[in-house]
């Protein structure tokens, strides 16, 4: 199969799966967040990526809301706690 056909087939597959909720990016807006999203947030905190204030507030509110609820998935709970600890460490580093 030629590479052009292969690219076209891959593009069709990508377009067909783009409508699934877990393939849509962004935070909030009704899309579920995954552990990979939490890893990306932790990386953004560590590397001091610019994040708009409204997005930052939404992330913090959702994380604390999820910690307050009964979290049955231990791995997810630990990932959230790691993100919160990274936020605390970033605040300590910024204040000193």
Kinemage of the C-alpha trace (Angstrom):
@kinemage 1
@onewidth
@group {chain A} dominant
@subgroup {mainchain}
@vectorlist {calphas} color= white
{ca unk a 1} P 0.000 0.000 0.000
{ca unk a 2} L 1.381 3.405 -0.886
{ca unk a 3} L 2.116 5.908 1.832
{ca unk a 4} L -0.555 8.247 0.462
{ca unk a 5} L -3.242 5.600 0.889
{ca unk a 6} L -1.941 4.817 4.359
{ca unk a 7} L -2.101 8.487 5.411
{ca unk a 8} L -5.612 8.776 4.006
{ca unk a 9} L -6.757 5.678 5.899
{ca unk a 10} L -5.195 6.942 9.132
{ca unk a 11} L -6.875 10.318 8.643
{ca unk a 12} L -10.276 8.630 8.208
{ca unk a 13} L -9.751 6.619 11.392
{ca unk a 14} L -8.751 9.770 13.306
{ca unk a 15} L -11.816 11.640 12.049
{ca unk a 16} L -14.091 8.754 12.994
{ca unk a 17} L -12.765 8.575 16.552
{ca unk a 18} L -12.668 12.367 17.115
{ca unk a 19} L -16.293 12.351 18.256
{ca unk a 20} L -15.630 10.163 21.295
{ca unk a 21} L -15.547 12.024 24.620
{ca unk a 22} L -12.213 10.615 25.755
{ca unk a 23} L -10.505 11.779 22.572
{ca unk a 24} L -11.457 15.418 23.069
{ca unk a 25} L -8.945 17.659 24.775
{ca unk a 26} L -9.416 20.503 27.179
{ca unk a 27} L -10.471 20.769 30.773
{ca unk a 28} L -14.071 20.787 31.887
{ca unk a 29} L -16.822 21.368 29.349
{ca unk a 30} L -18.286 17.977 30.231
{ca unk a 31} L -15.305 15.978 28.991
{ca unk a 32} L -13.956 13.385 31.400
{ca unk a 33} L -10.410 13.850 32.636
{ca unk a 34} L -8.013 10.932 32.673
{ca unk a 35} L -4.882 10.133 34.644
{ca unk a 36} L -2.906 11.264 31.588
{ca unk a 37} L -4.546 14.694 31.946
{ca unk a 38} L -3.380 14.795 35.555
{ca unk a 39} L 0.165 13.963 34.477
{ca unk a 40} L 0.040 16.780 31.963
{ca unk a 41} L -1.154 19.199 34.638
{ca unk a 42} L 1.689 18.136 36.908
{ca unk a 43} L 4.160 18.740 34.104
{ca unk a 44} L 2.636 22.171 33.464
{ca unk a 45} L 3.069 23.034 37.142
{ca unk a 46} L 6.665 21.820 37.279
{ca unk a 47} L 7.664 23.626 34.091
{ca unk a 48} L 5.683 26.783 34.934
{ca unk a 49} L 3.615 26.815 31.768
{ca unk a 50} L 1.396 29.880 31.322
{ca unk a 51} L -2.173 28.942 32.235
{ca unk a 52} L -5.068 31.439 32.125
{ca unk a 53} L -6.470 32.281 35.559
{ca unk a 54} L -9.986 31.041 34.788
{ca unk a 55} L -8.661 27.657 33.618
{ca unk a 56} L -6.401 27.434 36.662
{ca unk a 57} L -9.337 28.084 39.000
{ca unk a 58} L -11.496 25.504 37.214
{ca unk a 59} L -8.763 22.872 37.511
{ca unk a 60} L -8.208 23.545 41.213
{ca unk a 61} L -11.940 23.505 41.985
{ca unk a 62} L -12.471 20.253 40.124
{ca unk a 63} L -9.470 18.573 41.768
{ca unk a 64} L -10.545 19.504 45.282
{ca unk a 65} L -14.136 18.568 44.502
{ca unk a 66} L -13.022 15.138 43.349
{ca unk a 67} L -10.869 14.642 46.459
{ca unk a 68} L -13.823 15.568 48.692
{ca unk a 69} L -16.083 12.990 47.058
{ca unk a 70} L -15.714 9.280 47.674
{ca unk a 71} L -12.938 8.289 45.289
{ca unk a 72} L -13.019 4.535 44.708
{ca unk a 73} L -10.093 4.529 42.261
{ca unk a 74} L -6.941 4.634 44.378
{ca unk a 75} L -4.624 5.370 41.458
{ca unk a 76} L -6.710 8.362 40.429
{ca unk a 77} L -6.843 9.616 44.011
{ca unk a 78} L -3.054 9.387 44.293
{ca unk a 79} L -2.617 11.159 40.947
{ca unk a 80} L -4.826 14.009 42.175
{ca unk a 81} L -2.898 14.231 45.440
{ca unk a 82} L 0.374 14.386 43.496
{ca unk a 83} L -0.974 17.293 41.445
{ca unk a 84} L -2.049 19.109 44.609
{ca unk a 85} L 1.368 18.527 46.176
{ca unk a 86} L 3.027 19.878 43.030
{ca unk a 87} L 0.853 23.002 43.321
{ca unk a 88} L 1.863 23.461 46.964
{ca unk a 89} L 5.539 23.001 46.115
{ca unk a 90} L 5.271 25.531 43.283
{ca unk a 91} L 3.658 28.042 45.664
{ca unk a 92} L 6.411 27.516 48.243
{ca unk a 93} L 9.108 27.937 45.593
{ca unk a 94} L 7.452 31.093 44.266
{ca unk a 95} L 7.180 32.683 47.700
{ca unk a 96} L 10.816 32.082 48.659
